[in-house]
Each structure stands twice: as C-alpha cells, then as structure tokens.
C-alpha cells in the first residue's frame, strides 16, 4: 500500500486525485496540505507542508509555484519522493528541482496523462519513419479560452519528442502570418486554438504525398491528469534519488 501526502488537496486536482485514490486499493492518502479548509476529507489536512508530521511514501503536489520551495525542502529533509505537478516554476525553482533530485526522487513531467506520454513514445518511432521519407510534421492544439500560454507545454513536449528522435534537426514554427514563403522542409509547425471550455486536444499530423497520418489525443476532463499522477506516485515510492518523468512510468508498465 503506497501512502501519500496530497499537497494542494482541496484544489480541483487534489479532489480529483482523492476520488481516484478512494477507488484504488493499492494507494492511500494519509494526509493533505491546503490553506483552504472548507472541504472535509477522510484524512487530516495541514495548512502548510512543514506542519505535516505523518509518515508517507510519496508526495503528490498540485499546489502553486509559491509553495514549491518549501515542498522541496521538506521532501529532502524527510526523504520523501515527490510527484511534482505544479506548473509555472521560475528558472531558479527549476534549478532547485535539479539540485534536490540529487538527494531525493523527483518526478516532473510536462503532462501527467498516461495517454499523452504513451503518444510521445509512438511519435518518436513515427518521426523516424516519416520524416526521412519527406513527410511534413504539424501539431494543432486546442484549449479553453482561459488558458494563458500558447502553444501549450504539451504541444512543445510532443514536438520535442519527435525532434529529439531526429537529432534536433528541425526548427519550430509558431506563426506563419508574417511570412509569404513556402513551408520549409525542416520545420515542425505548431498552431494554437483557444475557445470555449476545451480541456485539451492535441493532433499531430504527418502529411506526405497522397497520404496523411494523424495521431490525436483528447482530454475530456482533468481526471486524466489526476489518474496519471496516481500511477506516478505508485511508481515513484521507494525509488532512489534522481530525476524521473512519465516516460519512466510508461516504461515500467
């Protein structure tokens, strides 16, 4: 039984994870951390991570960037691995993640979805087949109208997975509106759509002569990210110090 501290337990993702864990006999939330106390959980909730004195195998973090520094210090001090899901970290914090991963296991990924991370592995193989054959590569991502960044971190991660397989030979093209020229052979186009309440949709297109191959992932709710975080926690518990990502979780299955 994997014992978890849920950092950010009363947020939307924290509550999603709580629901998933309640249905999984192999994992248990033994404590939560959240400044907001308006939700009653079946486990004790502390206002700060420093206040938590309950033993656990792993921490799942869906809080905010301001809380990450204290979380990393706690993780190293208590030697509890962390599934770090909070986004928007500063360069200084990312450097701190690197340093702390030398002392404790830390799993950080651009997207926690099992589907997206499996797709990344498939795209590496596809790129090695289609790119040398002259296929053009394009990514179209769609998200809700409240999303601030464009393109999404996931879209860039998908492009990175293909580009890394091709020895980083390709440039990314985010906007063609200012150019009047033919598409360059060695580019990966990334287009962003923002509208409505689309949770997340990513389509990868390999367009060749007389044939088109498409890979598509659609997230219908944020529960897919919560499920991935739970699987990551079960994987990370007991792991030695180091930096991990969802590719390691996929590979272990």
VENLIN-V131105 format. One line per field, one symbol per residue. ss: DSSP state (a for helix, b for strand, c for the rest). A space follows every 10 residues. Layout:
ss: ???
//
This chain:
ss: cbbbbbbccc caaaaaaaaa aaccccbbbb bbbccccccc cccbbbccaa accccccbbb bcccaaaaaa aaaaaaaacc bbbbcccccc aaaaaaaaaa ccccbbbbcc cccaaaaaaa aaaaaaaaaa cccccbbbbb bbbccccccc ccaaaaaaaa aaaaaccccc bbbccccccc ccccccbbbb bbbbcccccb bbbbbbbccc cbbbbbbbbc ccaaaaaaaa aaaaaacccc cbbbcaaaaa acc
//
